[in-house]
Amino acid sequence: MGLFDFIKGQFIEVIEWLDDKGALVYRFPAYDNAIKMGAKLVVRESQNAIFVNEGRIADVFGPGTHTLSTQNLPVLTALNSWKYAFNSPFKSDVYFLNTTTFTDLKWGTTNPVIMRDPEFGIIRMRGYGNYSVKINDPVIFLKEIFGTKQEFTTSGITGFLKSIVVSGISDLIGEAKIPVADLSSSYDELGQLSISRLQPRFSAIGLLLVGVTIENISLPEDVEKMIDRKSSMNIAGNLDQYMKFQTAEAIRDAANNDGGIAGAGAGLGAGMAMGQMMNQMLGRPAEQQQTPAPQSQSQQSPTSNAPSTGKKFCSECGGKLAENAKFCSDCGSKTS
């Protein structure tokens, strides 16, 4: 092998990155070798490639296979004062950036967050969930975050991003003034509001906040017990309202039926019985039923002492007997 062939073998002719899972940025290992003018730059889907000349960001390439020349390297050409049709090898750092969406990144409160609740006062809350991000502006991300490492993974930035998410969600919950008893029904809404609140801070480092999920917000045990007690009290209060409602319904129905006031009494009794049963199920003592007062003599049936008004007939011939008759006027038989 001649000297020319040896030198030619040191030139980089293909630049590409078969990205590792979890890597955000990858620096192509040139090993101080020069890049051949006319070399192939292979940028896969969900990748960007950035040329950096002596620490200055130069040309950016999207997905595709690119043949390097002065025409598609305008910034490098200007920085190095290359003339038209320059065809010599050159040196430059090449960085690949992964623009896929990184999902299921965890966030959680390391310490309790102090909040003021309109009902329970000052309380401590903890929360956790996940979020998703992607590189939205490769140039800003490379400039603000990456540095000079050979490779940069999500683990190198998740701690920083987590602090942004926790801080933003805590501020949002405090400003929303949602009662703690209603927080669980507002997780989705709070997640969407968090994206709007936090996106400017992510954009400043070249990232897009794709989604935020709140999986749980937990309260101190004593506060949870207070919520349970309040719920039980509300149920008991509703029983009283139920009994009143049943009574009103029974009276209204009785007024529309033929039974009149008697029907009202039956409906009222049914409503009271239902309310007492529910009270007993919840451990509330039912009111003792009052024994109805005995009816007065004047209220008893008038038929008990009334004289009989039936007619009499002869036991022998069946003829009709006159009142107080001792003998039948038809057959002469003696009446009993």
C-alpha positions as CSV (number, residue, x, y, z in Angstrom):
1,M,0.0,0.0,0.0
2,G,1.4,3.4,-1.0
3,L,1.5,6.5,1.1
4,F,-1.4,8.1,-0.7
5,D,-3.6,5.0,-0.1
6,F,-2.7,5.1,3.6
7,I,-3.7,8.8,3.9
8,K,-6.8,8.2,2.0
9,G,-7.8,5.5,4.4
10,Q,-7.8,7.9,7.2
11,F,-10.5,10.1,5.7
12,I,-14.0,9.7,7.0
13,E,-16.3,8.7,4.1
14,V,-19.5,7.8,5.9
15,I,-21.0,9.5,8.9
16,E,-24.0,7.9,10.6
17,W,-25.4,7.0,14.0
18,L,-27.3,3.8,14.8
19,D,-28.9,5.4,17.9
20,D,-28.9,3.6,21.2
21,K,-32.1,3.5,23.1
22,G,-32.3,6.3,25.6
23,A,-29.6,8.5,24.1
24,L,-30.6,12.1,23.3
25,V,-27.3,13.2,21.8
26,Y,-24.4,11.3,20.2
27,R,-21.0,12.7,19.2
28,F,-19.7,11.0,16.1
29,P,-16.2,9.6,16.9
30,A,-13.9,11.2,14.3
31,Y,-10.7,10.2,16.2
32,D,-9.1,13.3,14.9
33,N,-9.6,12.1,11.3
34,A,-10.6,14.5,8.6
35,I,-13.9,14.3,6.7
36,K,-13.6,13.7,3.0
37,M,-15.4,16.3,0.9
38,G,-18.1,14.3,-0.8
39,A,-18.5,12.0,2.1
40,K,-22.0,10.5,2.8
41,L,-23.9,11.8,5.8
42,V,-26.8,9.5,6.7
43,V,-29.4,11.0,9.0
44,R,-32.2,8.6,9.9
45,E,-35.8,9.4,10.7
46,S,-36.2,11.1,14.1
47,Q,-32.6,12.3,13.9
48,N,-30.9,15.6,13.2
49,A,-27.2,16.1,12.6
50,I,-25.3,19.2,13.5
51,F,-21.8,20.2,12.4
52,V,-19.8,22.2,15.0
53,N,-16.6,24.0,13.9
54,E,-14.2,24.9,16.8
55,G,-17.1,25.2,19.3
56,R,-19.4,27.1,17.0
57,I,-22.6,25.6,15.7
58,A,-22.6,25.5,11.9
59,D,-24.8,23.5,9.6
60,V,-27.8,21.4,10.5
61,F,-29.2,18.4,8.5
62,G,-32.5,16.7,8.7
63,P,-33.4,13.1,7.8
64,G,-31.9,11.8,4.6
65,T,-28.6,10.9,2.9
66,H,-26.5,13.9,2.1
67,T,-23.4,14.2,0.0
68,L,-21.3,16.8,1.7
69,S,-20.1,19.8,-0.4
70,T,-19.7,23.5,-0.1
71,Q,-23.2,23.9,-1.4
72,N,-24.9,22.2,1.6
73,L,-22.3,23.3,4.1
74,P,-22.7,27.1,3.7
75,V,-21.9,28.0,7.3
76,L,-18.7,25.8,7.4
77,T,-17.7,27.3,4.1
78,A,-18.1,30.8,5.4
79,L,-16.3,30.1,8.7
80,N,-13.4,28.5,6.9
81,S,-13.3,30.9,3.9
82,W,-13.6,28.0,1.5
83,K,-13.6,28.9,-2.1
84,Y,-16.2,27.6,-4.6
85,A,-15.6,24.0,-5.5
86,F,-13.4,23.5,-2.5
87,N,-12.6,19.7,-2.4
88,S,-10.1,19.1,0.4
89,P,-10.8,17.1,3.5
90,F,-11.8,19.1,6.5
91,K,-12.2,18.6,10.3
92,S,-15.5,19.2,12.2
93,D,-17.3,17.8,15.1
94,V,-20.6,16.1,14.1
95,Y,-23.4,15.6,16.6
96,F,-26.5,13.5,16.1
97,L,-29.7,14.3,18.1
98,N,-32.6,12.0,18.8
99,T,-35.9,13.7,18.1
100,T,-38.2,10.9,19.1
101,T,-40.6,11.4,22.0
102,F,-39.3,10.1,25.3
103,T,-42.2,8.7,27.3
104,D,-42.8,7.6,30.9
105,L,-40.3,9.9,32.5
106,K,-41.2,9.9,36.2
107,W,-41.8,12.9,38.5
108,G,-42.6,12.9,42.1
109,T,-42.4,15.1,45.2
110,T,-39.3,14.2,47.3
111,N,-40.6,16.2,50.2
112,P,-44.2,17.1,51.1
113,V,-45.6,20.2,49.4
114,I,-47.2,22.7,51.8
115,M,-50.6,23.8,50.5
116,R,-53.5,25.9,51.9
117,D,-56.9,24.2,51.5
118,P,-60.0,26.4,51.9
119,E,-61.7,23.8,54.2
120,F,-58.9,22.0,56.1
121,G,-56.4,24.9,56.3
122,I,-52.6,24.3,55.8
123,I,-51.9,20.7,54.7
124,R,-49.0,18.7,53.3
125,M,-49.4,16.8,50.0
126,R,-47.3,14.4,48.0
127,G,-47.8,13.6,44.3
128,Y,-46.3,11.6,41.5
129,G,-46.9,10.8,37.8
130,N,-45.0,10.9,34.5
131,Y,-44.3,13.2,31.6
132,S,-43.1,13.0,28.0
133,V,-40.6,15.2,26.1
134,K,-38.9,15.4,22.8
135,I,-36.1,17.6,21.3
136,N,-37.9,20.4,19.4
137,D,-35.0,22.7,18.6
138,P,-31.7,20.7,18.2
139,V,-29.6,23.9,18.0
140,I,-30.9,25.3,21.3
141,F,-30.7,22.0,23.1
142,L,-27.1,21.3,22.0
143,K,-26.1,24.8,23.0
144,E,-27.9,24.9,26.4
145,I,-27.7,21.3,27.7
146,F,-25.3,19.0,26.0
147,G,-21.7,20.3,26.5
148,T,-18.8,18.2,25.3
149,K,-19.7,14.6,26.3
150,Q,-19.4,11.8,23.8
151,E,-23.0,10.7,24.5
152,F,-25.9,12.2,26.5
153,T,-28.9,10.1,27.7
154,T,-32.2,11.0,29.4
155,S,-30.7,10.0,32.8
156,G,-28.4,13.0,32.5
157,I,-31.3,15.5,32.4
158,T,-34.3,13.9,34.1
159,G,-33.3,15.2,37.5
160,F,-33.3,18.8,36.1
161,L,-36.6,18.3,34.2
162,K,-38.3,16.6,37.2
163,S,-37.6,19.7,39.4
164,I,-39.3,21.9,36.7
165,V,-42.3,19.7,36.5
166,V,-42.8,19.3,40.3
167,S,-42.4,23.1,40.9
168,G,-44.9,23.9,38.1
169,I,-47.5,21.5,39.2
170,S,-47.2,22.6,42.9
171,D,-47.7,26.2,41.9
172,L,-50.6,25.3,39.7
173,I,-52.5,23.4,42.4
174,G,-52.0,26.2,44.8
175,E,-53.3,28.8,42.4
176,A,-56.3,26.7,41.3
177,K,-57.6,26.5,44.9
178,I,-59.3,23.2,44.3
179,P,-60.5,21.6,47.6
180,V,-58.4,18.5,48.4
181,A,-61.6,16.4,48.4
182,D,-62.1,17.3,44.7
183,L,-58.5,16.9,43.5
184,S,-58.8,13.3,42.3
185,S,-61.5,14.4,39.8
186,S,-59.3,17.1,38.4
187,Y,-56.1,15.2,37.5
188,D,-56.6,15.3,33.7
189,E,-57.4,19.0,33.8
190,L,-54.4,19.8,35.9
191,G,-52.2,17.8,33.6
192,Q,-53.3,19.8,30.6
193,L,-52.9,23.1,32.4
194,S,-49.4,22.0,33.5
195,I,-48.3,21.6,29.9
196,S,-49.3,25.2,29.1
197,R,-47.7,26.5,32.3
198,L,-44.4,24.6,31.8
199,Q,-43.9,24.8,28.1
200,P,-42.0,28.1,28.0
201,R,-39.4,26.7,30.4
202,F,-38.9,23.6,28.2
203,S,-38.8,25.7,25.1
204,A,-35.9,27.7,26.6
205,I,-33.8,24.5,26.5
206,G,-35.0,23.3,23.1
207,L,-37.6,20.7,24.3
208,L,-41.3,20.2,23.7
209,L,-43.3,19.0,26.7
210,V,-45.6,16.5,25.0
211,G,-47.7,15.4,28.0
212,V,-48.0,15.5,31.8
213,T,-49.9,12.8,33.8
214,I,-50.8,13.1,37.4
215,E,-51.3,9.6,38.8
216,N,-51.9,10.4,42.4
217,I,-51.9,13.2,45.0
218,S,-51.9,11.8,48.5
219,L,-52.8,13.5,51.7
220,P,-51.7,13.0,55.3
221,E,-53.6,10.2,57.1
222,D,-55.3,12.5,59.5
223,V,-56.7,14.6,56.7
224,E,-58.0,11.5,54.9
225,K,-59.8,10.4,58.1
226,M,-61.4,13.8,58.4
227,I,-62.7,13.5,54.8
228,D,-64.1,10.1,55.6
229,R,-65.9,11.4,58.6
230,K,-67.3,14.3,56.7
231,S,-68.6,12.0,54.0
232,S,-70.4,9.9,56.7
233,M,-72.0,12.9,58.2
234,N,-73.2,14.0,54.8
235,I,-74.9,10.6,54.2
236,A,-76.6,10.9,57.6
237,G,-77.9,14.4,56.8
238,N,-79.3,13.2,53.5
239,L,-81.4,10.5,55.4
240,D,-83.2,13.3,57.2
241,Q,-83.9,15.0,53.9
242,Y,-85.1,11.6,52.4
243,M,-87.6,11.1,55.2
244,K,-89.0,14.6,54.8
245,F,-89.3,14.0,51.0
246,Q,-91.0,10.7,51.5
247,T,-93.6,12.3,53.8
248,A,-94.4,15.1,51.4
249,E,-94.7,12.6,48.5
250,A,-97.1,10.4,50.5
251,I,-99.4,13.3,51.4
252,R,-99.4,14.5,47.8
253,D,-100.2,11.1,46.4
254,A,-103.0,10.6,49.0
255,A,-104.7,13.8,48.0
256,N,-104.9,12.6,44.4
257,N,-106.3,9.1,45.2
258,D,-109.7,7.9,46.4
259,G,-108.3,6.8,49.7
260,G,-108.3,10.4,51.0
261,I,-106.7,10.9,54.4
262,A,-106.5,7.2,55.1
263,G,-104.2,6.8,52.1
264,A,-102.1,9.6,53.3
265,G,-101.7,7.8,56.6
266,A,-100.6,4.7,54.9
267,G,-98.1,6.5,52.7
268,L,-96.8,8.4,55.7
269,G,-96.2,5.2,57.6
270,A,-94.3,3.7,54.7
271,G,-92.1,6.7,54.4
272,M,-91.3,6.7,58.1
273,A,-90.7,3.0,58.1
274,M,-88.2,3.3,55.2
275,G,-86.4,6.1,57.0
276,Q,-86.2,4.1,60.2
277,M,-84.8,1.1,58.4
278,M,-82.0,3.2,56.8
279,N,-81.2,4.8,60.2
280,Q,-80.8,1.4,61.8
281,M,-78.5,0.3,59.0
282,L,-76.2,3.2,59.7
283,G,-76.4,2.7,63.5
284,R,-78.8,5.5,64.2
285,P,-81.4,4.7,66.9
286,A,-84.9,4.6,65.4
287,E,-87.6,6.6,67.1
288,Q,-89.9,4.4,69.1
289,Q,-93.2,4.0,67.5
290,Q,-96.0,5.4,69.6
291,T,-98.8,3.0,70.5
292,P,-102.1,4.4,69.0
293,A,-104.5,5.6,71.7
294,P,-107.6,3.4,72.1
295,Q,-110.7,4.7,70.5
296,S,-113.3,6.3,72.6
297,Q,-116.7,4.7,73.1
298,S,-118.3,7.3,70.8
299,Q,-115.9,6.3,68.0
300,Q,-116.9,2.6,68.2
301,S,-119.1,1.1,65.5
302,P,-122.7,2.2,65.8
303,T,-123.9,-1.2,64.8
304,S,-122.9,-2.8,68.1
305,N,-125.9,-1.6,70.2
306,A,-128.5,-0.9,67.5
307,P,-131.8,-2.9,67.9
308,S,-132.6,-5.5,65.2
309,T,-135.0,-4.4,62.5
310,G,-135.6,-7.8,60.8
311,K,-139.1,-9.1,60.1
312,K,-140.7,-12.3,61.7
313,F,-142.3,-15.3,59.9
314,C,-144.4,-18.2,61.1
315,S,-142.4,-21.4,61.6
316,E,-145.3,-23.6,60.5
317,C,-146.7,-22.0,57.3
318,G,-144.1,-19.3,56.6
319,G,-146.6,-16.5,56.7
320,K,-145.7,-13.0,57.8
321,L,-146.3,-12.3,61.5
322,A,-147.6,-9.1,62.7
323,E,-145.5,-7.2,65.3
324,N,-146.0,-8.7,68.8
325,A,-148.5,-11.3,67.5
326,K,-148.9,-14.5,69.7
327,F,-150.7,-16.5,67.0
328,C,-150.3,-16.8,63.2
329,S,-153.2,-15.1,61.4
330,D,-152.9,-17.7,58.5
331,C,-152.7,-21.1,60.3
332,G,-153.4,-20.2,63.9
333,S,-150.2,-21.7,65.2
334,K,-148.7,-20.3,68.3
335,T,-145.7,-18.2,67.8
336,S,-142.6,-18.8,69.9
